[in-house]
Amino acid sequence: RPAAVPDNAKPFMRNVNGVEDLAAAVQHVDANAARSALSGGASADTDRVTTADGTKLVHKRGRDWGNPDEVAASVRRQADAEQLASLVGRTIGAPVVKTYRDSADAVWMSFVEGKTMSEVATEAGDAKKLLAGRDGKLLGLLDQLVGNTDRNPGNIMVNGNRLVGIDHGWAWNHDRSSEAEAAVVGGPERPAGHFAHLFNWKANPMTTRDVATVRERLTALAPDFELLGRRDWLDYSLQVLD
């Protein structure tokens, strides 16, 4: 039996499939939960929140230094992008942080143990090997599908022998002007490099069956995008897939 969606999450989430544990943990956050600021992002306020039972969560709220009249829309947009990029990632099997949403301007995420790719860059080539493997390929596919131009080494966590993508607040942040070129630059240090060299598409690791499967899974997410008024973002992703 599917877990019920908490009332304050219903404006943003149709279900909590796959994030039931995260949703349940958020319900135990109270005034006594320990909070500490996390560094690394200039566009959001990000806190680690530890509940009474020791569960670690991340709470992220976007901020904007532009026209005050546009701040609310910008912050809401970042929360939409965090939520939907994580959903797309989990739907296609990419290793991404889980998200849960119960307010317009922020998201909750699972806490990922480990170091960022930038922190392990000087160590043995294990991180590069992971980037060249299945995790790296799926993160690259996600980044191309959602137009995530912000996949720098600080936005990839290395947890043992796995990669985890974090920080998707600027996904779908530009217009796709040409089908002939990739919107996300690819290179040897970026997951998107599995699909493009610079802005030029190249032969990729997907089979015809893979493409059909991804298209089916993305199309099934239409109600989730429509709930947030972001159907155009899904159309963008399907265009990139094509």
Sine and cosine of phi, psi and omega as CSV:
sin_phi,cos_phi,sin_psi,cos_psi,sin_omega,cos_omega
0.00,0.00,0.83,-0.56,-0.04,-1.00
-0.88,0.48,0.58,-0.82,0.06,-1.00
-0.92,0.39,0.59,-0.80,0.00,-1.00
-0.95,0.30,0.56,-0.83,0.07,-1.00
-0.99,0.10,0.84,-0.55,0.04,-1.00
-0.84,0.55,0.54,-0.84,-0.10,-0.99
-0.82,0.57,-0.66,0.75,-0.05,-1.00
-0.96,0.28,-0.17,0.99,0.06,-1.00
-0.99,-0.10,-0.25,0.97,-0.09,-1.00
-0.87,0.49,-0.52,0.85,0.05,-1.00
-0.92,0.40,-0.23,0.97,-0.12,-0.99
-0.86,-0.51,-0.42,0.91,-0.12,-0.99
-0.75,-0.66,0.74,-0.67,0.05,-1.00
-0.98,0.20,-0.51,0.86,0.00,-1.00
-0.40,-0.92,0.14,-0.99,0.07,-1.00
-0.88,-0.47,0.48,0.88,0.01,-1.00
-0.85,0.52,0.81,-0.59,0.01,-1.00
1.00,0.06,-0.22,0.97,0.02,-1.00
-0.79,-0.61,0.42,0.91,-0.02,-1.00
-0.84,0.54,-0.65,0.76,-0.02,-1.00
-0.91,0.41,-0.63,0.78,0.02,-1.00
-0.92,0.39,-0.70,0.72,0.03,-1.00
-0.87,0.49,-0.67,0.75,0.00,-1.00
-0.91,0.40,-0.64,0.77,-0.02,-1.00
-0.91,0.42,-0.60,0.80,0.00,-1.00
-0.89,0.46,-0.54,0.84,-0.01,-1.00
-0.91,0.41,-0.29,0.96,-0.02,-1.00
-0.99,-0.16,0.09,1.00,0.07,-1.00
-0.98,0.21,0.83,-0.56,0.02,-1.00
-0.71,-0.71,-0.13,-0.99,-0.06,-1.00
-0.90,0.44,-0.32,0.95,-0.01,-1.00
-1.00,0.02,-0.08,1.00,0.00,-1.00
-0.91,0.42,0.68,-0.74,0.00,-1.00
-0.98,0.20,0.69,-0.73,-0.01,-1.00
-0.80,-0.61,0.66,-0.75,0.09,-1.00
-0.57,-0.82,0.66,-0.75,-0.05,-1.00
-0.95,0.31,0.65,-0.76,0.10,-0.99
-0.97,-0.22,0.61,-0.80,-0.02,-1.00
-0.99,-0.11,0.16,-0.99,0.15,-0.99
0.88,-0.48,-0.30,0.95,-0.04,-1.00
-0.83,-0.55,0.74,-0.67,0.01,-1.00
-1.00,-0.03,-0.21,0.98,-0.12,-0.99
-0.97,-0.26,0.03,1.00,-0.05,-1.00
-0.46,-0.89,0.40,-0.92,0.16,-0.99
-0.99,-0.12,0.88,-0.48,-0.10,-0.99
-0.83,-0.56,0.81,-0.58,-0.04,-1.00
-0.84,-0.55,0.60,-0.80,0.21,-0.98
-1.00,0.02,0.78,-0.63,-0.04,-1.00
-0.88,-0.48,0.81,-0.59,-0.01,-1.00
-0.90,-0.43,0.86,-0.51,-0.03,-1.00
-0.99,0.16,0.12,-0.99,-0.07,-1.00
-0.86,0.50,-0.49,0.87,-0.02,-1.00
-1.00,0.00,0.13,0.99,0.07,-1.00
1.00,-0.04,0.00,1.00,0.02,-1.00
-0.93,0.36,0.75,-0.66,0.01,-1.00
-0.98,-0.19,0.74,-0.67,0.03,-1.00
-0.76,-0.65,0.24,-0.97,0.11,-0.99
-0.84,-0.55,0.75,-0.67,0.06,-1.00
-0.91,-0.41,0.80,-0.60,-0.08,-1.00
-0.77,-0.63,0.82,-0.58,0.07,-1.00
-0.82,-0.58,0.83,-0.56,0.00,-1.00
-0.93,0.37,0.41,-0.91,0.10,-0.99
-0.68,-0.73,0.30,-0.96,-0.08,-1.00
-0.58,-0.81,0.64,-0.77,-0.01,-1.00
-0.95,-0.32,0.34,0.94,-0.02,-1.00
-1.00,-0.05,-0.47,-0.89,0.01,-1.00
-0.84,0.55,0.83,-0.55,-0.03,-1.00
-0.81,0.59,-0.52,0.85,-0.01,-1.00
-0.93,0.37,-0.32,0.95,-0.05,-1.00
-0.98,-0.20,-0.10,0.99,-0.10,-1.00
-0.88,0.48,-0.75,0.66,-0.06,-1.00
-0.85,0.52,-0.68,0.73,0.00,-1.00
-0.91,0.41,-0.63,0.78,0.00,-1.00
-0.92,0.40,-0.69,0.73,0.00,-1.00
-0.91,0.41,-0.68,0.74,0.05,-1.00
-0.88,0.48,-0.64,0.77,-0.02,-1.00
-0.89,0.45,-0.66,0.75,0.02,-1.00
-0.90,0.43,-0.65,0.76,0.03,-1.00
-0.91,0.42,-0.66,0.76,0.07,-1.00
-0.85,0.52,-0.70,0.71,-0.04,-1.00
-0.91,0.41,-0.68,0.74,0.04,-1.00
-0.86,0.52,-0.73,0.68,-0.06,-1.00
-0.91,0.41,-0.76,0.65,-0.12,-0.99
-0.97,0.25,-0.56,0.83,0.05,-1.00
-0.91,0.41,-0.64,0.77,0.07,-1.00
-0.90,0.44,-0.66,0.75,0.02,-1.00
-0.89,0.46,-0.72,0.69,0.03,-1.00
-0.88,0.48,-0.70,0.71,0.00,-1.00
-0.85,0.52,-0.76,0.65,-0.01,-1.00
-0.91,0.42,-0.54,0.84,-0.02,-1.00
-0.93,0.37,-0.57,0.82,0.00,-1.00
-1.00,-0.08,0.04,1.00,0.05,-1.00
1.00,0.03,0.20,0.98,0.01,-1.00
-0.97,0.25,0.56,-0.83,-0.01,-1.00
-0.99,0.17,1.00,-0.08,-0.04,-1.00
-0.78,-0.62,0.37,-0.93,0.05,-1.00
-0.91,0.42,0.60,-0.80,0.05,-1.00
-0.97,0.23,0.50,-0.86,0.07,-1.00
-0.76,-0.65,0.48,-0.87,0.09,-1.00
-0.66,-0.75,0.62,-0.78,-0.14,-0.99
-0.77,-0.63,0.83,-0.56,0.07,-1.00
-0.73,-0.69,0.26,0.97,0.07,-1.00
-0.45,-0.89,0.29,-0.96,-0.09,-1.00
-0.95,0.30,-0.48,0.88,-0.19,-0.98
-0.94,-0.35,0.14,0.99,-0.08,-1.00
-0.45,-0.89,0.29,-0.96,0.10,-0.99
-0.73,-0.68,0.42,-0.91,0.17,-0.98
-0.98,-0.20,0.60,-0.80,0.03,-1.00
-0.70,-0.71,0.44,-0.90,0.12,-0.99
-0.93,0.36,0.53,-0.85,0.02,-1.00
-0.99,0.10,0.78,-0.62,-0.04,-1.00
-0.97,-0.23,0.87,-0.49,0.07,-1.00
-0.96,0.27,0.38,-0.92,0.06,-1.00
0.87,-0.49,-0.27,-0.96,0.00,-1.00
-0.86,-0.51,0.36,-0.93,0.09,-1.00
-0.97,0.25,0.34,-0.94,0.04,-1.00
-0.84,0.54,-0.60,0.80,0.00,-1.00
-0.92,0.40,-0.52,0.85,-0.01,-1.00
-0.96,0.28,-0.43,0.90,-0.02,-1.00
-0.97,-0.26,0.16,0.99,-0.09,-1.00
-0.88,0.47,-0.50,0.87,-0.05,-1.00
-1.00,-0.01,-0.03,1.00,0.01,-1.00
-1.00,0.05,-0.06,-1.00,0.00,-1.00
-0.80,0.60,0.36,-0.93,-0.15,-0.99
-0.94,0.34,0.37,0.93,-0.03,-1.00
-0.87,0.49,-0.66,0.75,-0.03,-1.00
-0.89,0.46,-0.67,0.74,0.02,-1.00
-0.91,0.42,-0.58,0.82,0.05,-1.00
-0.90,0.43,-0.65,0.76,0.04,-1.00
-0.90,0.43,-0.64,0.77,0.01,-1.00
-0.89,0.46,-0.53,0.85,0.00,-1.00
-0.99,0.16,-0.21,0.98,-0.07,-1.00
-1.00,-0.03,-0.31,-0.95,-0.09,-1.00
-0.87,0.49,-0.69,0.73,0.00,-1.00
-0.86,0.52,-0.71,0.70,-0.01,-1.00
-0.90,0.45,-0.63,0.78,0.01,-1.00
-0.91,0.41,-0.67,0.74,-0.02,-1.00
-0.95,0.33,-0.58,0.81,0.09,-1.00
-0.91,0.41,-0.62,0.79,0.04,-1.00
-0.90,0.44,-0.64,0.77,0.05,-1.00
-0.89,0.45,-0.72,0.70,0.03,-1.00
-0.85,0.53,-0.75,0.66,-0.05,-1.00
-0.86,0.51,-0.65,0.76,0.03,-1.00
-0.93,0.37,-0.66,0.75,-0.05,-1.00
-0.90,0.43,-0.60,0.80,-0.09,-1.00
-0.97,-0.25,0.12,0.99,0.02,-1.00
0.88,0.47,0.65,0.76,-0.03,-1.00
-1.00,0.06,0.99,-0.15,-0.03,-1.00
-1.00,0.04,0.02,1.00,-0.13,-0.99
-0.95,-0.30,0.48,0.88,0.01,-1.00
-1.00,0.06,0.95,0.31,0.08,-1.00
-1.00,0.04,0.18,-0.98,-0.06,-1.00
-0.86,0.51,-0.35,0.94,0.05,-1.00
-0.98,0.21,-0.16,0.99,-0.02,-1.00
-0.95,-0.30,0.33,0.94,0.12,-0.99
-0.78,-0.62,0.86,-0.50,0.06,-1.00
-1.00,-0.02,0.60,-0.80,0.10,-0.99
-0.94,-0.34,0.92,-0.40,-0.05,-1.00
-0.85,-0.52,0.99,-0.11,-0.07,-1.00
0.91,0.41,-0.87,-0.50,0.01,-1.00
-0.97,-0.26,0.41,0.91,0.00,-1.00
-0.80,-0.60,0.44,-0.90,0.15,-0.99
-0.97,-0.24,0.50,-0.87,0.09,-1.00
-0.68,-0.74,0.84,-0.55,0.04,-1.00
-0.99,0.13,0.72,-0.70,0.04,-1.00
-0.77,-0.63,0.21,-0.98,0.14,-0.99
0.90,0.43,1.00,0.09,-0.02,-1.00
-0.88,-0.48,0.41,0.91,-0.10,-1.00
-0.92,0.38,-0.26,0.96,0.00,-1.00
-0.93,-0.38,0.36,0.93,0.12,-0.99
-0.92,0.38,0.42,-0.91,-0.01,-1.00
0.80,0.59,0.63,0.78,-0.13,-0.99
-0.98,-0.20,0.26,0.96,0.01,-1.00
-0.44,-0.90,0.27,-0.96,0.06,-1.00
-0.99,0.13,0.55,-0.83,0.08,-1.00
-1.00,-0.03,0.95,-0.32,-0.13,-0.99
-1.00,-0.01,-0.33,0.94,-0.08,-1.00
-0.52,-0.85,0.77,-0.64,0.08,-1.00
-0.96,0.28,-0.32,0.95,-0.06,-1.00
-0.98,0.19,-0.27,0.96,-0.05,-1.00
-0.82,-0.57,0.51,-0.86,0.08,-1.00
-0.96,0.27,0.62,-0.79,0.03,-1.00
-0.99,0.16,-0.39,0.92,-0.03,-1.00
-0.93,-0.36,0.84,-0.54,-0.05,-1.00
-0.91,0.41,0.65,-0.76,0.01,-1.00
-0.91,-0.40,0.58,-0.82,0.03,-1.00
-0.32,-0.95,0.12,-0.99,-0.09,-1.00
-0.90,0.44,-0.35,0.94,-0.02,-1.00
-0.99,-0.15,0.09,1.00,-0.08,-1.00
-0.81,-0.58,0.66,-0.75,0.05,-1.00
-0.83,0.56,-0.56,0.83,-0.01,-1.00
-0.88,0.48,-0.28,0.96,0.02,-1.00
-0.92,0.40,-0.24,0.97,0.10,-1.00
-0.94,0.35,-0.30,0.95,-0.10,-1.00
-0.87,-0.50,-0.26,0.97,-0.04,-1.00
-0.47,-0.88,0.53,-0.85,0.20,-0.98
-0.94,-0.33,0.90,-0.44,-0.21,-0.98
0.83,0.55,-0.86,-0.52,0.01,-1.00
-0.96,-0.28,0.21,0.98,-0.03,-1.00
-0.98,-0.19,0.81,-0.59,0.06,-1.00
-0.86,0.51,0.51,-0.86,0.09,-1.00
-0.67,-0.74,0.18,-0.98,0.04,-1.00
-0.82,0.58,0.73,-0.69,-0.09,-1.00
-0.87,-0.50,0.20,-0.98,-0.10,-1.00
-0.98,0.18,0.06,1.00,-0.06,-1.00
-0.99,0.10,0.61,-0.79,0.12,-0.99
-1.00,-0.06,0.19,-0.98,0.05,-1.00
-0.85,0.53,-0.63,0.77,0.02,-1.00
-0.91,0.40,-0.64,0.77,0.05,-1.00
-0.84,0.54,-0.73,0.69,-0.03,-1.00
-0.87,0.49,-0.70,0.72,0.00,-1.00
-0.89,0.45,-0.64,0.77,0.00,-1.00
-0.91,0.41,-0.70,0.71,0.01,-1.00
-0.89,0.45,-0.66,0.75,0.01,-1.00
-0.88,0.48,-0.68,0.73,0.01,-1.00
-0.89,0.46,-0.68,0.73,-0.03,-1.00
-0.94,0.35,-0.65,0.76,0.03,-1.00
-0.90,0.43,-0.70,0.71,-0.03,-1.00
-0.87,0.50,-0.57,0.82,0.00,-1.00
-0.92,0.38,-0.25,0.97,0.00,-1.00
-1.00,0.05,0.02,1.00,-0.06,-1.00
-0.77,0.64,-0.71,0.71,0.00,-1.00
-0.89,0.46,-0.52,0.85,0.01,-1.00
-0.93,0.36,-0.66,0.75,0.05,-1.00
-0.93,0.36,-0.65,0.76,-0.03,-1.00
-0.92,0.39,-0.53,0.85,0.03,-1.00
-0.86,0.51,-0.56,0.83,-0.02,-1.00
-0.99,-0.11,0.06,1.00,-0.02,-1.00
0.95,0.31,0.50,0.86,-0.07,-1.00
-0.86,-0.51,0.57,0.82,0.01,-1.00
-0.86,0.52,-0.52,0.85,0.00,-1.00
-0.90,0.44,-0.49,0.87,0.06,-1.00
-0.92,0.39,-0.65,0.76,0.04,-1.00
-0.91,0.42,-0.66,0.76,0.04,-1.00
-0.86,0.51,-0.64,0.77,0.07,-1.00
-0.85,0.52,-0.76,0.65,-0.05,-1.00
-0.89,0.45,-0.64,0.77,0.03,-1.00
-0.93,0.38,-0.56,0.83,0.06,-1.00
-0.91,0.42,-0.68,0.73,0.04,-1.00
-0.88,0.48,-0.69,0.73,0.02,-1.00
-0.86,0.51,-0.70,0.72,0.03,-1.00
-0.88,0.48,0.00,0.00,0.00,0.00
